[in-house]
Amino acid sequence: MGWNCWVVQGESSPQRDVLDVESLAGHLLPAGSVFRFLAEHRHRLFPDALFADLFPSGRGRPSIPGEVIASVIVLQALNGLSDREAVEALTFDLRWKAACGFPVDKKAFDASSLTVWRARLAASERPQRIFELVRDVIDATGAVKGRQRRALDSTILDDAVARQDTVTQLIAAVRRVGREVPGAQQVIAERCTRLQALTGQGYGSTGKPRIAWDDHQARDELVTALVNDALA
């Protein structure tokens, strides 16, 4: 049994920290932005009960509150960030802190927590609940405008999340071959060049490739390049 089985869902606190970014500077978030939308709606969108089925045992160490992890997952998918990049944004970007309810001096959780939550969501009866709820509220309120609304209003966002996981697995597989198979690093450098040609990023980089994750063609091109590199 993995370590991630021994966690319980963290609970949201109604009390705000003295350095809460939303309280101090929430008015600076642009109207119609996803940051403003999450800052204003995340409590009602993502109550603790929404994720209770993901932690049925009720035993273990506390995980992250559902409203925080759900807000991070939405922002991560919209911006096409890796898990590491997402938690860095939560640590250093005040817009992310305001959207997720973090005080200015708080460090983000470990990136592996995003993997745990995605796995639990994927195995649940409602794997897309986060994005379903976000779209429903946007439809009802018109709270988000522009390109981000179009992304959230479609199935593109859901597909982007699935593709990011596929991309992560393919890149990790190529790297593992490079580490464990004698002479493989040279073969990868000489023959696995499609990722570099498409994105400017090779297999030595730790972040996910920077592409337009809400563009279906861009995602297809990236996965095709990775599959062909893996076959090579």
Salt bridges, closest charged atoms under 4 A:
ASP20 OD2 - ARG16 NH1 3.70
GLU22 OE2 - ARG16 NH2 3.34
GLU22 OE1 - ARG42 NH1 3.16
GLU40 OE2 - ARG36 NE 2.79
ASP53 OD1 - ARG129 NH1 2.73
GLU67 OE2 - ARG42 NE 2.86
GLU67 OE1 - HIS43 ND1 3.08
ASP83 OD1 - ARG118 NH1 2.97
GLU85 OE2 - ARG210 NH2 3.43
GLU88 OE2 - ARG84 NH1 3.20
ASP93 OD2 - ARG95 NH2 2.78
GLU132 OE1 - ARG126 NH2 3.69
ASP153 OD2 - ARG149 NE 3.07
ASP158 OD2 - ARG135 NH2 3.39
ASP159 OD1 - ARG163 NE 3.72
ASP159 OD2 - ARG219 NH2 2.64
ASP165 OD1 - ARG118 NE 3.28
GLU180 OE2 - ARG176 NE 3.24
ASP214 OD2 - ARG147 NH2 2.68
ASP220 OD1 - ARG163 NH1 2.72
ASP220 OD2 - HIS216 NE2 2.87
ASP229 OD1 - ARG194 NH1 3.05
